[in-house]
Amino acid sequence: MEDSFEIFDVRTVETGDYLSFTVKDGSDEIPATISRTALAVLDQGGNHDAGAVFEAHKERIRKAAYEMRRRNPGVSSIRLGSSNF
């Protein structure tokens, strides 16, 4: 995975069941989300705060976003769900 592929700016969205974040792939910035179900899979029943789970598993989330972007290079947004983990 390239060093130029980053994820950052994680935010809780009040109107949905997900966290949003931004993917930077070279010079492209792409909006992204991860479902709370996916975060629960990563947390394995730990009942931790969604933001804390995101930070604890940031590298796995980055890898899943990277793989999705490489499979679909023209994608305008990245949506990660439980099946990505």
Backbone as XML, in Angstrom:
<?xml version="1.0"?>
<chain id="A" units="angstrom">
  <residue number="1" name="MET">
    <atom name="N" x="0.852" y="-1.167" z="0.000"/>
    <atom name="CA" x="0.000" y="0.000" z="0.000"/>
    <atom name="C" x="0.900" y="1.233" z="0.000"/>
  </residue>
  <residue number="2" name="GLU">
    <atom name="N" x="0.570" y="2.178" z="-0.845"/>
    <atom name="CA" x="1.392" y="3.380" z="-0.967"/>
    <atom name="C" x="1.269" y="4.290" z="0.253"/>
  </residue>
  <residue number="3" name="ASP">
    <atom name="N" x="2.358" y="4.963" z="0.584"/>
    <atom name="CA" x="2.345" y="5.931" z="1.683"/>
    <atom name="C" x="1.458" y="7.128" z="1.368"/>
  </residue>
  <residue number="4" name="SER">
    <atom name="N" x="1.212" y="7.388" z="0.078"/>
    <atom name="CA" x="0.396" y="8.537" z="-0.313"/>
    <atom name="C" x="-1.099" y="8.273" z="-0.115"/>
  </residue>
  <residue number="5" name="PHE">
    <atom name="N" x="-1.463" y="7.073" z="0.309"/>
    <atom name="CA" x="-2.860" y="6.734" z="0.579"/>
    <atom name="C" x="-3.103" y="6.907" z="2.074"/>
  </residue>
  <residue number="6" name="GLU">
    <atom name="N" x="-3.935" y="7.891" z="2.427"/>
    <atom name="CA" x="-4.167" y="8.228" z="3.830"/>
    <atom name="C" x="-5.654" y="8.296" z="4.126"/>
  </residue>
  <residue number="7" name="ILE">
    <atom name="N" x="-6.007" y="8.085" z="5.382"/>
    <atom name="CA" x="-7.366" y="8.357" z="5.839"/>
    <atom name="C" x="-7.264" y="9.318" z="7.018"/>
  </residue>
  <residue number="8" name="PHE">
    <atom name="N" x="-8.204" y="10.281" z="7.065"/>
    <atom name="CA" x="-8.145" y="11.298" z="8.116"/>
    <atom name="C" x="-9.504" y="11.971" z="8.265"/>
  </residue>
  <residue number="9" name="ASP">
    <atom name="N" x="-9.587" y="12.902" z="9.181"/>
    <atom name="CA" x="-10.774" y="13.728" z="9.399"/>
    <atom name="C" x="-12.012" y="12.889" z="9.729"/>
  </residue>
  <residue number="10" name="VAL">
    <atom name="N" x="-11.855" y="11.931" z="10.650"/>
    <atom name="CA" x="-13.000" y="11.101" z="11.047"/>
    <atom name="C" x="-13.997" y="11.949" z="11.825"/>
  </residue>
  <residue number="11" name="ARG">
    <atom name="N" x="-15.287" y="11.793" z="11.493"/>
    <atom name="CA" x="-16.347" y="12.563" z="12.145"/>
    <atom name="C" x="-17.571" y="11.683" z="12.365"/>
  </residue>
  <residue number="12" name="THR">
    <atom name="N" x="-18.224" y="11.919" z="13.469"/>
    <atom name="CA" x="-19.491" y="11.253" z="13.753"/>
    <atom name="C" x="-20.584" y="11.993" z="13.009"/>
  </residue>
  <residue number="13" name="VAL">
    <atom name="N" x="-21.440" y="11.245" z="12.347"/>
    <atom name="CA" x="-22.563" y="11.831" z="11.618"/>
    <atom name="C" x="-23.814" y="11.609" z="12.453"/>
  </residue>
  <residue number="14" name="GLU">
    <atom name="N" x="-24.497" y="12.677" z="12.786"/>
    <atom name="CA" x="-25.664" y="12.583" z="13.670"/>
    <atom name="C" x="-26.876" y="11.961" z="12.981"/>
  </residue>
  <residue number="15" name="THR">
    <atom name="N" x="-26.949" y="12.037" z="11.673"/>
    <atom name="CA" x="-28.150" y="11.592" z="10.961"/>
    <atom name="C" x="-28.021" y="10.206" z="10.346"/>
  </residue>
  <residue number="16" name="GLY">
    <atom name="N" x="-26.975" y="9.481" z="10.677"/>
    <atom name="CA" x="-26.814" y="8.164" z="10.075"/>
    <atom name="C" x="-26.115" y="7.192" z="10.998"/>
  </residue>
  <residue number="17" name="ASP">
    <atom name="N" x="-26.093" y="5.954" z="10.577"/>
    <atom name="CA" x="-25.499" y="4.883" z="11.372"/>
    <atom name="C" x="-24.083" y="4.592" z="10.876"/>
  </residue>
  <residue number="18" name="TYR">
    <atom name="N" x="-23.260" y="5.624" z="10.817"/>
    <atom name="CA" x="-21.904" y="5.482" z="10.295"/>
    <atom name="C" x="-21.019" y="6.619" z="10.785"/>
  </residue>
  <residue number="19" name="LEU">
    <atom name="N" x="-19.725" y="6.450" z="10.578"/>
    <atom name="CA" x="-18.762" y="7.535" z="10.746"/>
    <atom name="C" x="-18.297" y="7.925" z="9.357"/>
  </residue>
  <residue number="20" name="SER">
    <atom name="N" x="-18.016" y="9.179" z="9.164"/>
    <atom name="CA" x="-17.464" y="9.603" z="7.882"/>
    <atom name="C" x="-15.998" y="9.975" z="8.078"/>
  </residue>
  <residue number="21" name="PHE">
    <atom name="N" x="-15.254" y="9.882" z="6.993"/>
    <atom name="CA" x="-13.848" y="10.260" z="7.005"/>
    <atom name="C" x="-13.446" y="10.605" z="5.582"/>
  </residue>
  <residue number="22" name="THR">
    <atom name="N" x="-12.235" y="11.056" z="5.414"/>
    <atom name="CA" x="-11.735" y="11.437" z="4.100"/>
    <atom name="C" x="-10.568" y="10.542" z="3.734"/>
  </residue>
  <residue number="23" name="VAL">
    <atom name="N" x="-10.537" y="10.147" z="2.470"/>
    <atom name="CA" x="-9.435" y="9.363" z="1.917"/>
    <atom name="C" x="-8.629" y="10.284" z="1.014"/>
  </residue>
  <residue number="24" name="LYS">
    <atom name="N" x="-7.329" y="10.275" z="1.175"/>
    <atom name="CA" x="-6.443" y="11.002" z="0.263"/>
    <atom name="C" x="-5.624" y="9.962" z="-0.477"/>
  </residue>
  <residue number="25" name="ASP">
    <atom name="N" x="-5.806" y="9.938" z="-1.791"/>
    <atom name="CA" x="-5.101" y="9.001" z="-2.661"/>
    <atom name="C" x="-4.308" y="9.832" z="-3.657"/>
  </residue>
  <residue number="26" name="GLY">
    <atom name="N" x="-3.036" y="10.046" z="-3.362"/>
    <atom name="CA" x="-2.245" y="10.958" z="-4.186"/>
    <atom name="C" x="-2.798" y="12.359" z="-4.018"/>
  </residue>
  <residue number="27" name="SER">
    <atom name="N" x="-3.235" y="12.967" z="-5.119"/>
    <atom name="CA" x="-3.805" y="14.313" z="-5.052"/>
    <atom name="C" x="-5.330" y="14.299" z="-4.929"/>
  </residue>
  <residue number="28" name="ASP">
    <atom name="N" x="-5.948" y="13.117" z="-5.006"/>
    <atom name="CA" x="-7.410" y="13.004" z="-4.912"/>
    <atom name="C" x="-7.860" y="12.886" z="-3.462"/>
  </residue>
  <residue number="29" name="GLU">
    <atom name="N" x="-8.916" y="13.620" z="-3.111"/>
    <atom name="CA" x="-9.568" y="13.458" z="-1.814"/>
    <atom name="C" x="-10.970" y="12.931" z="-2.062"/>
  </residue>
  <residue number="30" name="ILE">
    <atom name="N" x="-11.312" y="11.826" z="-1.403"/>
    <atom name="CA" x="-12.565" y="11.128" z="-1.637"/>
    <atom name="C" x="-13.313" y="11.007" z="-0.311"/>
  </residue>
  <residue number="31" name="PRO">
    <atom name="N" x="-14.612" y="11.354" z="-0.290"/>
    <atom name="CA" x="-15.381" y="11.147" z="0.938"/>
    <atom name="C" x="-15.586" y="9.654" z="1.177"/>
  </residue>
  <residue number="32" name="ALA">
    <atom name="N" x="-15.623" y="9.272" z="2.451"/>
    <atom name="CA" x="-15.773" y="7.859" z="2.795"/>
    <atom name="C" x="-16.598" y="7.715" z="4.064"/>
  </residue>
  <residue number="33" name="THR">
    <atom name="N" x="-17.206" y="6.539" z="4.206"/>
    <atom name="CA" x="-17.929" y="6.208" z="5.428"/>
    <atom name="C" x="-17.614" y="4.779" z="5.834"/>
  </residue>
  <residue number="34" name="ILE">
    <atom name="N" x="-17.808" y="4.509" z="7.116"/>
    <atom name="CA" x="-17.745" y="3.149" z="7.642"/>
    <atom name="C" x="-18.967" y="2.974" z="8.536"/>
  </residue>
  <residue number="35" name="SER">
    <atom name="N" x="-19.696" y="1.899" z="8.310"/>
    <atom name="CA" x="-20.917" y="1.667" z="9.080"/>
    <atom name="C" x="-20.592" y="1.320" z="10.530"/>
  </residue>
  <residue number="36" name="ARG">
    <atom name="N" x="-21.530" y="1.612" z="11.398"/>
    <atom name="CA" x="-21.350" y="1.240" z="12.805"/>
    <atom name="C" x="-21.347" y="-0.281" z="12.963"/>
  </residue>
  <residue number="37" name="THR">
    <atom name="N" x="-22.014" y="-0.989" z="12.054"/>
    <atom name="CA" x="-21.970" y="-2.453" z="12.075"/>
    <atom name="C" x="-20.552" y="-2.931" z="11.812"/>
  </residue>
  <residue number="38" name="ALA">
    <atom name="N" x="-19.878" y="-2.315" z="10.842"/>
    <atom name="CA" x="-18.482" y="-2.670" z="10.558"/>
    <atom name="C" x="-17.599" y="-2.358" z="11.763"/>
  </residue>
  <residue number="39" name="LEU">
    <atom name="N" x="-17.852" y="-1.235" z="12.414"/>
    <atom name="CA" x="-17.079" y="-0.887" z="13.608"/>
    <atom name="C" x="-17.328" y="-1.898" z="14.728"/>
  </residue>
  <residue number="40" name="ALA">
    <atom name="N" x="-18.569" y="-2.391" z="14.846"/>
    <atom name="CA" x="-18.883" y="-3.410" z="15.855"/>
    <atom name="C" x="-18.143" y="-4.710" z="15.560"/>
  </residue>
  <residue number="41" name="VAL">
    <atom name="N" x="-18.030" y="-5.064" z="14.273"/>
    <atom name="CA" x="-17.266" y="-6.257" z="13.890"/>
    <atom name="C" x="-15.808" y="-6.084" z="14.311"/>
  </residue>
  <residue number="42" name="LEU">
    <atom name="N" x="-15.249" y="-4.922" z="14.057"/>
    <atom name="CA" x="-13.864" y="-4.660" z="14.444"/>
    <atom name="C" x="-13.695" y="-4.664" z="15.964"/>
  </residue>
  <residue number="43" name="ASP">
    <atom name="N" x="-14.689" y="-4.154" z="16.672"/>
    <atom name="CA" x="-14.627" y="-4.053" z="18.133"/>
    <atom name="C" x="-14.847" y="-5.403" z="18.820"/>
  </residue>
  <residue number="44" name="GLN">
    <atom name="N" x="-15.444" y="-6.344" z="18.124"/>
    <atom name="CA" x="-15.699" y="-7.702" z="18.642"/>
    <atom name="C" x="-16.424" y="-7.689" z="19.983"/>
  </residue>
  <residue number="45" name="GLY">
    <atom name="N" x="-17.486" y="-6.890" z="20.049"/>
    <atom name="CA" x="-18.322" y="-6.884" z="21.245"/>
    <atom name="C" x="-17.782" y="-6.094" z="22.410"/>
  </residue>
  <residue number="46" name="GLY">
    <atom name="N" x="-16.773" y="-5.274" z="22.180"/>
    <atom name="CA" x="-16.162" y="-4.521" z="23.266"/>
    <atom name="C" x="-16.965" y="-3.335" z="23.756"/>
  </residue>
  <residue number="47" name="ASN">
    <atom name="N" x="-17.998" y="-2.931" z="23.006"/>
    <atom name="CA" x="-18.841" y="-1.787" z="23.380"/>
    <atom name="C" x="-18.055" y="-0.504" z="23.599"/>
  </residue>
  <residue number="48" name="HIS">
    <atom name="N" x="-17.069" y="-0.266" z="22.765"/>
    <atom name="CA" x="-16.280" y="0.956" z="22.855"/>
    <atom name="C" x="-16.884" y="2.049" z="21.978"/>
  </residue>
  <residue number="49" name="ASP">
    <atom name="N" x="-16.504" y="3.261" z="22.236"/>
    <atom name="CA" x="-16.916" y="4.408" z="21.440"/>
    <atom name="C" x="-16.491" y="4.212" z="19.986"/>
  </residue>
  <residue number="50" name="ALA">
    <atom name="N" x="-17.375" y="4.564" z="19.045"/>
    <atom name="CA" x="-17.093" y="4.358" z="17.620"/>
    <atom name="C" x="-15.795" y="5.040" z="17.192"/>
  </residue>
  <residue number="51" name="GLY">
    <atom name="N" x="-15.552" y="6.244" z="17.672"/>
    <atom name="CA" x="-14.315" y="6.947" z="17.330"/>
    <atom name="C" x="-13.081" y="6.232" z="17.852"/>
  </residue>
  <residue number="52" name="ALA">
    <atom name="N" x="-13.187" y="5.670" z="19.045"/>
    <atom name="CA" x="-12.063" y="4.925" z="19.621"/>
    <atom name="C" x="-11.804" y="3.642" z="18.837"/>
  </residue>
  <residue number="53" name="VAL">
    <atom name="N" x="-12.872" y="2.984" z="18.400"/>
    <atom name="CA" x="-12.719" y="1.767" z="17.588"/>
    <atom name="C" x="-12.055" y="2.121" z="16.262"/>
  </residue>
  <residue number="54" name="PHE">
    <atom name="N" x="-12.483" y="3.231" z="15.650"/>
    <atom name="CA" x="-11.883" y="3.676" z="14.392"/>
    <atom name="C" x="-10.383" y="3.874" z="14.574"/>
  </residue>
  <residue number="55" name="GLU">
    <atom name="N" x="-9.999" y="4.587" z="15.620"/>
    <atom name="CA" x="-8.575" y="4.855" z="15.855"/>
    <atom name="C" x="-7.798" y="3.575" z="16.136"/>
  </residue>
  <residue number="56" name="ALA">
    <atom name="N" x="-8.390" y="2.669" z="16.897"/>
    <atom name="CA" x="-7.709" y="1.414" z="17.238"/>
    <atom name="C" x="-7.498" y="0.518" z="16.019"/>
  </residue>
  <residue number="57" name="HIS">
    <atom name="N" x="-8.384" y="0.641" z="15.034"/>
    <atom name="CA" x="-8.326" y="-0.222" z="13.845"/>
    <atom name="C" x="-8.082" y="0.583" z="12.568"/>
  </residue>
  <residue number="58" name="LYS">
    <atom name="N" x="-7.477" y="1.738" z="12.733"/>
    <atom name="CA" x="-7.283" y="2.659" z="11.609"/>
    <atom name="C" x="-6.525" y="2.013" z="10.448"/>
  </residue>
  <residue number="59" name="GLU">
    <atom name="N" x="-5.532" y="1.210" z="10.740"/>
    <atom name="CA" x="-4.749" y="0.596" z="9.664"/>
    <atom name="C" x="-5.580" y="-0.432" z="8.892"/>
  </residue>
  <residue number="60" name="ARG">
    <atom name="N" x="-6.415" y="-1.197" z="9.572"/>
    <atom name="CA" x="-7.300" y="-2.148" z="8.876"/>
    <atom name="C" x="-8.326" y="-1.407" z="8.024"/>
  </residue>
  <residue number="61" name="ILE">
    <atom name="N" x="-8.848" y="-0.302" z="8.537"/>
    <atom name="CA" x="-9.811" y="0.510" z="7.793"/>
    <atom name="C" x="-9.126" y="1.118" z="6.576"/>
  </residue>
  <residue number="62" name="ARG">
    <atom name="N" x="-7.923" y="1.614" z="6.765"/>
    <atom name="CA" x="-7.139" y="2.170" z="5.650"/>
    <atom name="C" x="-6.924" y="1.112" z="4.569"/>
  </residue>
  <residue number="63" name="LYS">
    <atom name="N" x="-6.570" y="-0.108" z="4.969"/>
    <atom name="CA" x="-6.339" y="-1.199" z="4.017"/>
    <atom name="C" x="-7.618" y="-1.537" z="3.251"/>
  </residue>
  <residue number="64" name="ALA">
    <atom name="N" x="-8.756" y="-1.603" z="3.944"/>
    <atom name="CA" x="-10.028" y="-1.902" z="3.277"/>
    <atom name="C" x="-10.397" y="-0.799" z="2.286"/>
  </residue>
  <residue number="65" name="ALA">
    <atom name="N" x="-10.189" y="0.458" z="2.671"/>
    <atom name="CA" x="-10.469" y="1.576" z="1.769"/>
    <atom name="C" x="-9.530" y="1.541" z="0.565"/>
  </residue>
  <residue number="66" name="TYR">
    <atom name="N" x="-8.276" y="1.222" z="0.810"/>
    <atom name="CA" x="-7.282" y="1.117" z="-0.262"/>
    <atom name="C" x="-7.690" y="0.039" z="-1.269"/>
  </residue>
  <residue number="67" name="GLU">
    <atom name="N" x="-8.061" y="-1.132" z="-0.765"/>
    <atom name="CA" x="-8.463" y="-2.226" z="-1.655"/>
    <atom name="C" x="-9.689" y="-1.856" z="-2.472"/>
  </residue>
  <residue number="68" name="MET">
    <atom name="N" x="-10.661" y="-1.179" z="-1.859"/>
    <atom name="CA" x="-11.855" y="-0.765" z="-2.588"/>
    <atom name="C" x="-11.495" y="0.245" z="-3.676"/>
  </residue>
  <residue number="69" name="ARG">
    <atom name="N" x="-10.642" y="1.182" z="-3.346"/>
    <atom name="CA" x="-10.233" y="2.205" z="-4.319"/>
    <atom name="C" x="-9.464" y="1.574" z="-5.477"/>
  </residue>
  <residue number="70" name="ARG">
    <atom name="N" x="-8.631" y="0.589" z="-5.203"/>
    <atom name="CA" x="-7.864" y="-0.056" z="-6.273"/>
    <atom name="C" x="-8.757" y="-0.917" z="-7.168"/>
  </residue>
  <residue number="71" name="ARG">
    <atom name="N" x="-9.781" y="-1.530" z="-6.597"/>
    <atom name="CA" x="-10.724" y="-2.318" z="-7.407"/>
    <atom name="C" x="-11.612" y="-1.418" z="-8.260"/>
  </residue>
  <residue number="72" name="ASN">
    <atom name="N" x="-11.895" y="-0.212" z="-7.758"/>
    <atom name="CA" x="-12.793" y="0.732" z="-8.427"/>
    <atom name="C" x="-12.139" y="2.108" z="-8.475"/>
  </residue>
  <residue number="73" name="PRO">
    <atom name="N" x="-11.138" y="2.299" z="-9.331"/>
    <atom name="CA" x="-10.377" y="3.557" z="-9.304"/>
    <atom name="C" x="-11.198" y="4.810" z="-9.595"/>
  </residue>
  <residue number="74" name="GLY">
    <atom name="N" x="-12.321" y="4.689" z="-10.265"/>
    <atom name="CA" x="-13.127" y="5.863" z="-10.586"/>
    <atom name="C" x="-14.207" y="6.170" z="-9.570"/>
  </residue>
  <residue number="75" name="VAL">
    <atom name="N" x="-14.234" y="5.432" z="-8.466"/>
    <atom name="CA" x="-15.290" y="5.597" z="-7.473"/>
    <atom name="C" x="-15.270" y="7.012" z="-6.892"/>
  </residue>
  <residue number="76" name="SER">
    <atom name="N" x="-16.475" y="7.589" z="-6.697"/>
    <atom name="CA" x="-16.551" y="8.959" z="-6.184"/>
    <atom name="C" x="-16.677" y="9.006" z="-4.666"/>
  </residue>
  <residue number="77" name="SER">
    <atom name="N" x="-16.972" y="7.866" z="-4.041"/>
    <atom name="CA" x="-16.993" y="7.778" z="-2.580"/>
    <atom name="C" x="-16.737" y="6.326" z="-2.179"/>
  </residue>
  <residue number="78" name="ILE">
    <atom name="N" x="-16.256" y="6.150" z="-0.973"/>
    <atom name="CA" x="-15.953" y="4.813" z="-0.460"/>
    <atom name="C" x="-16.891" y="4.542" z="0.700"/>
  </residue>
  <residue number="79" name="ARG">
    <atom name="N" x="-17.577" y="3.402" z="0.634"/>
    <atom name="CA" x="-18.516" y="2.992" z="1.680"/>
    <atom name="C" x="-18.085" y="1.641" z="2.223"/>
  </residue>
  <residue number="80" name="LEU">
    <atom name="N" x="-17.611" y="1.605" z="3.440"/>
    <atom name="CA" x="-17.174" y="0.352" z="4.050"/>
    <atom name="C" x="-18.263" y="-0.189" z="4.965"/>
  </residue>
  <residue number="81" name="GLY">
    <atom name="N" x="-18.500" y="-1.489" z="4.852"/>
    <atom name="CA" x="-19.485" y="-2.165" z="5.690"/>
    <atom name="C" x="-18.871" y="-3.380" z="6.352"/>
  </residue>
  <residue number="82" name="SER">
    <atom name="N" x="-19.681" y="-4.132" z="7.049"/>
    <atom name="CA" x="-19.175" y="-5.287" z="7.796"/>
    <atom name="C" x="-18.534" y="-6.329" z="6.889"/>
  </residue>
  <residue number="83" name="SER">
    <atom name="N" x="-18.987" y="-6.444" z="5.650"/>
    <atom name="CA" x="-18.404" y="-7.434" z="4.729"/>
    <atom name="C" x="-16.969" y="-7.091" z="4.323"/>
  </residue>
  <residue number="84" name="ASN">
    <atom name="N" x="-16.530" y="-5.873" z="4.582"/>
    <atom name="CA" x="-15.153" y="-5.483" z="4.280"/>
    <atom name="C" x="-14.170" y="-5.945" z="5.349"/>
  </residue>
  <residue number="85" name="PHE">
    <atom name="N" x="-14.704" y="-6.526" z="6.436"/>
    <atom name="CA" x="-13.852" y="-6.968" z="7.534"/>
    <atom name="C" x="-14.177" y="-8.386" z="7.902"/>
  </residue>
</chain>
